[in-house]
């Protein structure tokens, strides 16, 4: 009886060892998706000047061809495929020296399984963001930053309800993109899974919606130079995972810093050149991971709280404006920070 059990088990053991030695091959890229990627590549001129912001830029699409051993698009630089289906699910051609326009006829929009798209640091010749991005309903990451898109941000972007990352920012102060007919609330109200929101130098010209306080997964909130105005909802300061608040260069945005609870996540507070006012709360000493604190050219008044000097991780503070260091403690505690400006 025991011999029969051993005999019956041998084929199963051999099959197990064979499956370990020869794992199933990942399916090849679909031919129609290879063709779409090649059409996308051919729609651009390759020039280093298109990615001048990035000194490490190189043309990733140079490796894309159907000849030789590189015929499978899943092996192409910047292309990611689903391991089970072979469909293209990721496209990262950031800093790829691409110059030209993208319109709604682009073959990019035939890649309907895309989940991540990164077109950052290219030059798309001041073309508008095509509304067909809204048809890529599986998108979780969309990065169009520093890419010289211009004009109205299409309403269809707001329909991408699975987005966890949205970046349409620019480094400089030129507002090429804008929300003409809609406000910030309209743009993000369906994006309940947002973790990363970066819209520096997008002309929004609206108030900040209270609903952002309900986006509990947000880690950075970057809305510098957006033409924002009105009262900053204080509840947003209490987002549980936020690490970066960058709201600088919105001169008509007003508000006050709240009483802070003990916080081990917040690293950057930058509200320079806004109309934030009032006194700094003593509870700022609870921001024990704070590294950068910039409230220059705001409307704060009064004394700098001693607790600020106890934040051992601070690298730089800019307090240029109306705040004063208490005379009896001047040069102690607060001055132990690596760099302090304006006090």
LINHU-V866229 format. One record per residue. N is the residue number from 1. RES is the residue in three letters. SS is DSSP state (hx for helix, st for strand, lp for the rest). Layout:
n = [N & N]
res = [RES & RES]
ss = [SS & SS]
This chain:
n = [1 & 2 & 3 & 4 & 5 & 6 & 7 & 8 & 9 & 10 & 11 & 12 & 13 & 14 & 15 & 16 & 17 & 18 & 19 & 20 & 21 & 22 & 23 & 24 & 25 & 26 & 27 & 28 & 29 & 30 & 31 & 32 & 33 & 34 & 35 & 36 & 37 & 38 & 39 & 40 & 41 & 42 & 43 & 44 & 45 & 46 & 47 & 48 & 49 & 50 & 51 & 52 & 53 & 54 & 55 & 56 & 57 & 58 & 59 & 60 & 61 & 62 & 63 & 64 & 65 & 66 & 67 & 68 & 69 & 70 & 71 & 72 & 73 & 74 & 75 & 76 & 77 & 78 & 79 & 80 & 81 & 82 & 83 & 84 & 85 & 86 & 87 & 88 & 89 & 90 & 91 & 92 & 93 & 94 & 95 & 96 & 97 & 98 & 99 & 100 & 101 & 102 & 103 & 104 & 105 & 106 & 107 & 108 & 109 & 110 & 111 & 112 & 113 & 114 & 115 & 116 & 117 & 118 & 119 & 120 & 121 & 122 & 123 & 124 & 125 & 126 & 127 & 128 & 129 & 130 & 131 & 132 & 133 & 134 & 135 & 136 & 137 & 138 & 139 & 140 & 141 & 142 & 143 & 144 & 145 & 146 & 147 & 148 & 149 & 150 & 151 & 152 & 153 & 154 & 155 & 156 & 157 & 158 & 159 & 160 & 161 & 162 & 163 & 164 & 165 & 166 & 167 & 168 & 169 & 170 & 171 & 172 & 173 & 174 & 175 & 176 & 177 & 178 & 179 & 180 & 181 & 182 & 183 & 184 & 185 & 186 & 187 & 188 & 189 & 190 & 191 & 192 & 193 & 194 & 195 & 196 & 197 & 198 & 199 & 200 & 201 & 202 & 203 & 204 & 205 & 206 & 207 & 208 & 209 & 210 & 211 & 212 & 213 & 214 & 215 & 216 & 217 & 218 & 219 & 220 & 221 & 222 & 223 & 224 & 225 & 226 & 227 & 228 & 229 & 230 & 231 & 232 & 233 & 234 & 235 & 236 & 237 & 238 & 239 & 240 & 241 & 242 & 243 & 244 & 245 & 246 & 247 & 248 & 249 & 250 & 251 & 252 & 253 & 254 & 255 & 256 & 257 & 258 & 259 & 260 & 261 & 262 & 263 & 264 & 265 & 266 & 267 & 268 & 269 & 270 & 271 & 272 & 273 & 274 & 275 & 276 & 277 & 278 & 279 & 280 & 281 & 282 & 283 & 284 & 285 & 286 & 287 & 288 & 289 & 290 & 291 & 292 & 293 & 294 & 295 & 296 & 297 & 298 & 299 & 300 & 301 & 302 & 303 & 304 & 305 & 306 & 307 & 308 & 309 & 310 & 311 & 312 & 313 & 314 & 315 & 316 & 317 & 318 & 319 & 320 & 321 & 322 & 323 & 324 & 325 & 326 & 327 & 328 & 329 & 330 & 331 & 332 & 333 & 334 & 335 & 336 & 337 & 338 & 339 & 340 & 341 & 342 & 343]
res = [UNK & UNK & UNK & UNK & UNK & UNK & UNK & UNK & UNK & UNK & UNK & UNK & UNK & UNK & UNK & UNK & UNK & UNK & UNK & UNK & UNK & UNK & UNK & UNK & UNK & UNK & UNK & UNK & UNK & UNK & UNK & UNK & UNK & UNK & UNK & UNK & UNK & UNK & UNK & UNK & UNK & UNK & UNK & UNK & UNK & UNK & UNK & UNK & UNK & UNK & UNK & UNK & UNK & UNK & UNK & UNK & UNK & UNK & UNK & UNK & UNK & UNK & UNK & UNK & UNK & UNK & UNK & UNK & UNK & UNK & UNK & UNK & UNK & UNK & UNK & UNK & UNK & UNK & UNK & UNK & UNK & UNK & UNK & UNK & UNK & UNK & UNK & UNK & UNK & UNK & UNK & UNK & UNK & UNK & UNK & UNK & UNK & UNK & UNK & UNK & UNK & UNK & UNK & UNK & UNK & UNK & UNK & UNK & UNK & UNK & UNK & UNK & UNK & UNK & UNK & UNK & UNK & UNK & UNK & UNK & UNK & UNK & UNK & UNK & UNK & UNK & UNK & UNK & UNK & UNK & UNK & UNK & UNK & UNK & UNK & UNK & UNK & UNK & UNK & UNK & UNK & UNK & UNK & UNK & UNK & UNK & UNK & UNK & UNK & UNK & UNK & UNK & UNK & UNK & UNK & UNK & UNK & UNK & UNK & UNK & UNK & UNK & UNK & UNK & UNK & UNK & UNK & UNK & UNK & UNK & UNK & UNK & UNK & UNK & UNK & UNK & UNK & UNK & UNK & UNK & UNK & UNK & UNK & UNK & UNK & UNK & UNK & UNK & UNK & UNK & UNK & UNK & UNK & UNK & UNK & UNK & UNK & UNK & UNK & UNK & UNK & UNK & UNK & UNK & UNK & UNK & UNK & UNK & UNK & UNK & UNK & UNK & UNK & UNK & UNK & UNK & UNK & UNK & UNK & UNK & UNK & UNK & UNK & UNK & UNK & UNK & UNK & UNK & UNK & UNK & UNK & UNK & UNK & UNK & UNK & UNK & UNK & UNK & UNK & UNK & UNK & UNK & UNK & UNK & UNK & UNK & UNK & UNK & UNK & UNK & UNK & UNK & UNK & UNK & UNK & UNK & UNK & UNK & UNK & UNK & UNK & UNK & UNK & UNK & UNK & UNK & UNK & UNK & UNK & UNK & UNK & UNK & UNK & UNK & UNK & UNK & UNK & UNK & UNK & UNK & UNK & UNK & UNK & UNK & UNK & UNK & UNK & UNK & UNK & UNK & UNK & UNK & UNK & UNK & UNK & UNK & UNK & UNK & UNK & UNK & UNK & UNK & UNK & UNK & UNK & UNK & UNK & UNK & UNK & UNK & UNK & UNK & UNK & UNK & UNK & UNK & UNK & UNK & UNK & UNK & UNK & UNK & UNK & UNK & UNK & UNK & UNK & UNK & UNK & UNK & UNK & UNK & UNK & UNK & UNK & UNK & UNK & UNK & UNK & UNK & UNK & UNK & UNK]
ss = [lp & hx & hx & hx & hx & hx & hx & hx & hx & hx & hx & hx & hx & hx & hx & hx & hx & hx & hx & hx & hx & lp & lp & lp & lp & lp & lp & lp & lp & lp & hx & hx & hx & hx & hx & hx & hx & hx & hx & hx & hx & hx & lp & lp & st & st & lp & hx & hx & hx & hx & lp & lp & lp & lp & lp & lp & lp & lp & hx & hx & hx & hx & lp & lp & lp & lp & hx & hx & hx & lp & lp & hx & hx & hx & lp & lp & lp & st & st & st & lp & lp & lp & lp & lp & lp & st & st & st & st & st & lp & lp & lp & lp & lp & st & st & lp & lp & lp & lp & lp & lp & lp & hx & hx & hx & hx & lp & lp & lp & lp & lp & st & st & st & lp & lp & lp & lp & st & lp & lp & lp & lp & lp & lp & lp & hx & hx & hx & hx & hx & lp & lp & lp & lp & lp & st & st & st & lp & lp & lp & lp & lp & lp & lp & st & st & lp & lp & hx & hx & hx & hx & hx & lp & lp & lp & lp & lp & st & st & st & lp & lp & lp & lp & lp & lp & lp & lp & lp & st & st & lp & lp & lp & lp & lp & hx & hx & hx & hx & hx & lp & lp & lp & lp & lp & lp & lp & st & st & st & lp & lp & lp & st & st & lp & lp & lp & lp & lp & lp & hx & hx & hx & hx & hx & lp & lp & lp & lp & lp & st & st & st & lp & lp & lp & lp & lp & lp & st & st & st & lp & lp & hx & hx & hx & hx & hx & lp & lp & lp & lp & lp & st & st & st & lp & lp & lp & st & st & st & st & st & st & lp & lp & lp & lp & lp & lp & lp & st & lp & lp & lp & lp & st & st & st & lp & lp & lp & st & st & st & st & st & lp & lp & lp & hx & hx & hx & hx & hx & st & lp & lp & lp & lp & st & st & st & lp & lp & lp & lp & st & st & lp & lp & st & lp & lp & hx & hx & hx & hx & hx & lp & lp & lp & lp & lp & st & st & st & lp & lp & lp & lp & lp & st & lp & lp & hx & hx & hx & lp & lp & lp & lp & hx & hx & hx & lp & lp & st & st & st & lp & lp]
